[in-house]
Amino acid sequence: MGSTNRVLYCGDAHLKSGAAYLAGVMTHFAIAYDYVEMHQKMPQGQLENPYAAIVFSDYPSANLSSDQMSKLVQLIEDGTSFCMIGGWESFHGLLGFYDQTPLADVLPVRCQTGDDRNNVFQGFIPEISSSHEIVQGLPFDEPPILCGYNSLSVKDGSEEILRLRRIKIKGGTIALDQQSEPLLVLGRFGKGRTCAIATDFAPHWAGGIVDWGNRSIKSQAPGGNAIEVGNHYVQLIGNILNYLMA
């Protein structure tokens, strides 16, 4: 396990854009973090700092040198937790290409080797696949609607916690697709905990999950835009981070 309670967060454009959401939630929970913008190469020496968890969200694999990629894999194997959140620059995506890197072996899911993006105009809902502390106490019987995801498959030995079901609306009739796909999957690599989230926590794929809750929470990361989001959204992300940092 990482020797500090600090998180390295990379991606989601910048703090005046999509990164305002995850950074705002970490600020709400007083979680210390370092941030690297989506279009910024991984700074030299960044991975020499001790982190409890590393989170990539819309952060292209091309931003890491081969030496940095090897270092990241070693950190995870030695006990640093790792999470990849979905998006156009995650997994394979449009510019992620992680299926072509050593991180493909680390992730608890199998990446596709082609474009895995799904923009779902009628939306989908998350459902619990397996009981876990991450989803405990959250009202998934009143789920939010999300609008996009990366197609993934669960590796043997990994655990699917949430699955997605597409909404089908035709002729005034609303139904759910009988088929489901992985949404949140947990695993292990060496001593490190791993997590894959097929959707994004920032618009546009996030859809209604940013407002999921019965009350609003306001927060603002230093240097970032202010956010006003639902309390269940905040709690879900907090639960994921607490699991990764435990």
C-alpha angles and dihedrals in degrees: 000000000000114000095231138043091240125119129211108215120189130182142006094124103275143317092273089057136027096341089066088081103056092033089050092052092049089049089051090055093041091240111162114230145166117222133211119187121238094247094044122098114237103273116245110262094014093118091051088074116093114251132177090208140007120208125195117190118168091343112141119230089230088073091073126069118227089256091052091049090053090047091051092051090050092050091054093046089051093053112281111132119235132200130183117197119200129258145111092296096041131089102348095324117139096305105002100092093173089144085074095053137072088257088075087075092048099052119090089229136058114246121219118246093226137042106319099179122127120187104194111199094185091044136224136241132228119239130188113254098174134014112253140152090253092067099031114126096008118123102240087160083074098042128181122240117246126194111207147017147170116255109242138162127220117248121226109270094027124109125230108215100172131023130191128234120194120232114232118201120180132151092354093305119121120203141153123244111251090224121078135195133204116277106165120018130176130201147146134251112188105310094337129099115230131200134185122193113189097202133052128254092212129063138309100030092033091072112169097349091090088065096040108134146058096263137032127247121201123205141154129199116220106273092008139104118270117255132203111196142156121279094233090054089052092047094049092053090043091052092051092049093046090052093049094047097044 
